[in-house]
């Protein structure tokens, strides 16, 4: 394992997930701590790639672990929010679509790897992840915590649900694009 700073940041993003979910499940002030941990995890998502490129520390391990860390963070929090009743305004269905796409793309990437090929990430996929991360942050804030003024928390929850639904558009577009790219390479 290449233990450089970018890879350690990616590993941090994975290791913080159980603590983040535990805090989220605790409710009250723990939900606010979960939000702070989540923001820290999101910042590492930006920093690991930026540092790796700037310092010439890109690696196969980093390229593999970064999307896995993103999927684990997003997927586990969507499941936790669903279990805690934090997905309102039909956003549970947006979460299901997001999870289905992530599982499909993981399978496609696995198949392509078995063929010694890759599916490169697109700029739209990075935007998709960014929108999902902001949406999840708002959904976490919608759980209450210190900002337990009911109307404020409800506003965050509503905005998070709207953004989660908006993220479904690039989610489906990129999923379709990856599927088409994989199918085209299968025919070759």
C-alpha positions, -999 to +999 in steps of 0.1 A: +000+000+000+014+034-009+011+054+022+012+090+010-009+119+022-036+116-006-041+079+000-042+085+038-069+111+032-089+087+012-085+060+039-097+086+065-128+091+045-136+054+047-126+050+083-148+079+095-180+064+081-189+042+112-183+071+136-203+095+113-232+071+112-231+065+150-232+102+156-260+107+131-280+079+148-274+096+182-295+126+171-294+160+189-260+175+192-246+142+178-262+150+145-243+183+144-211+164+152-220+140+123-224+170+101-189+183+110-173+149+104-192+147+071-179+181+060-144+169+069-148+138+049-161+158+019-131+181+021-107+151+020-125+141-012-113+173-028-079+174-012-068+138-019-070+143-057-057+178-057-027+169-036-020+138-056-020+157-089-001+188-076+026+167-059+028+140-085+016+113-061-011+097-083-012+060-080-033+030-091-043+025-055-055+061-052-074+059-085-091+027-073-098+038-037-112+073-043-144+062-061-148+034-036-145+058-007-171+081-024-195+053-029-191+040+006-197+075+021-227+084-001-242+049+001-239+044+038-253+078+046-282+074+023-290+041+040-286+056+075-308+085+066-334+062+052-333+041+083-336+072+105-365+085+085-344+114+072-354+110+035-386+130+031-405+143+001-401+110-018-363+113-017-361+077-007-368+069-044-340+092-055-317+074-030-327+040-045-319+052-081-286+065-069-277+032-052-288+012-082-266+033-105-236+029-081-239-009-080-243-011-118-212+011-124-192-009-098-201-041-117-192-025-151-158-013-137-151-048-123-159-063-157-137-038-175-109-044-151-111-082-159-107-072-195-077-050-186-096-019-196-109+010-176-139+033-176-126+068-170-145+091-147-162+121-164-165+157-153-203+152-151-197+123-127-177+145-105-205+171-105-229+143-096-209+134-066-206+170-055-243+176-058-250+144-039-226+154-011-242+188-007-276+172-007-266+147+020-250+174+041-283+193+040-302+161+048-280+156+079-287+192+090-324+184+085-320+158+113-321+186+139-292+189+163-284+223+177-303+240+149-333+222+163-355+251+155-380+228+138-387+251+108-349+256+101-342+218+102-372+212+080-359+237+055-325+220+054-343+186+049-364+200+021-334+216+003-315+183+007-344+163-008-346+187-037-309+185-044-309+148-041-336+146-067-316+170-089-286+148-086-306+119-101-303+137-135-265+135-138-266+101-119-287+086-147-269+104-175-235+092-164-247+057-156-261+055-191-229+069-206-208+043-187-231+015-198-229+026-235-191+029-233-188-006-218-212-021-243-193-005-272-160-020-258-176-054-254-185-055-291-149-048-302 
